[in-house]
């Protein structure tokens, strides 16, 4: 079983029974800072933007998501269950009952309440899970679990990136890695993505788990390999083996009052996932109600990026491929050259490669009767005088009999080519205007006769 009491350590004064306070255990707030608590390690660069690379603040992903935190079983869910404090087995008064039925409030969601913290006890079995379901993808950085009694002899941390449809082991923890998880590399491993087993956090005394190895800090956190490693939609802690102090009861451990997992504090550190393009986040659509200290999931994007996670470029900034920011390189999205005649564009990799990785933007739905990749041309049969408003277009006024292509005119936009692009594609013209050949001959003859 697992529970979250405050005053059951050896040497502390015992409260009047676990259920002596109206069926509840008095707890210090799980999330409130305490001078005696070990500080949560600062696993990420400070929030803000430096050299164009931005980082939102890191916080506890559990805050505001108590309804999304669940366990595989709960002690006392179907009736009172006995458990005893291991450090004081000689004192019968240290054996108490847990009861999590309606009205007694021992559900796991209570551990994240600021105003009404309560104990949680899970049934006395070895294989127990605690799972946090997030409303979207987040950047997971560390997990801290403080135990009030014996820590698990073995556990594993799992993550999902597809809302719980599939799971991958993030790290194993055991007091004997080679015996409990054979074939798994010992920590820290050679690469950040290596699957390893860590023996540092499985002694029998309660301490804090620090899951993310500090050596990760030497890496660029916007490196795509690390981004994929730490991106999560769900996180699951799987307690798989109890410490038994060397004995194994003949009847098994299930329901045994002296063996359980007692978790005092749970912090799941992380931030919104913004690929280096945002330093702050706001609530995402469909997210739980906001509360103080809550980590939100919708990035307030910079660098002309867009999307919940700044994972794409804005509509008119598609001239180069999207990239995550890096230290010293914001990789801001570049605006397409549409001359003010389009509201969006799209990226064409073939054009980008053909340009020598300079430009790949193609303007969408050119306005103001313009056409072309950059909206640099007039629509057929129209021309624009560059001395006028760019949205002011005129008919080519080319006689279709004396002009090629049915009366098209050259779409010049250079102001020195007066009158703009009103040069008919007719080859035979008079005063800049193409006319039918018979009329041209008549006019020339009349001019010569005079």
Secondary structure, 3 states (H helix, E strand, C coil): CECCCCCCCCCCCCCCCCCCCCCCCCCCCCCCCCCCCCCCCCCCCCCEEECCEEECCCEECCCCCHHHEEECCCCCCCCCEEEECHHHCCCHHHEEEECCCCCCCCCHHHHHCCCCCCCCCCCCCCCEEEEEEEEEEEEEEEEEEEECCCCCCEEEEEEECCCCCCCEEEEEEECCHHHHCCCCEECCCCCCCCCEEECCCCCCCCCECCCCCHHHHHCCCCCHHHHHHHEEEEEEEEEEECCCCCCCCCCCCCCCCCCCECEEEEEEEEEECCCCCCCCEECCCCCCCCCCCCCCCEECCCCCEECCCCCEECCCCCCCCCCCCECCECCCCCCCCCCCCCCEEEECHHHHHHCCCCCCEEEECCCCCEECCCCCEECCCEEECCCCCCCCEEECCCCCCCCHHHCCEECCCCCCCCCCCCEECCCCEECCEECCHHHHHHHHHHHHHC
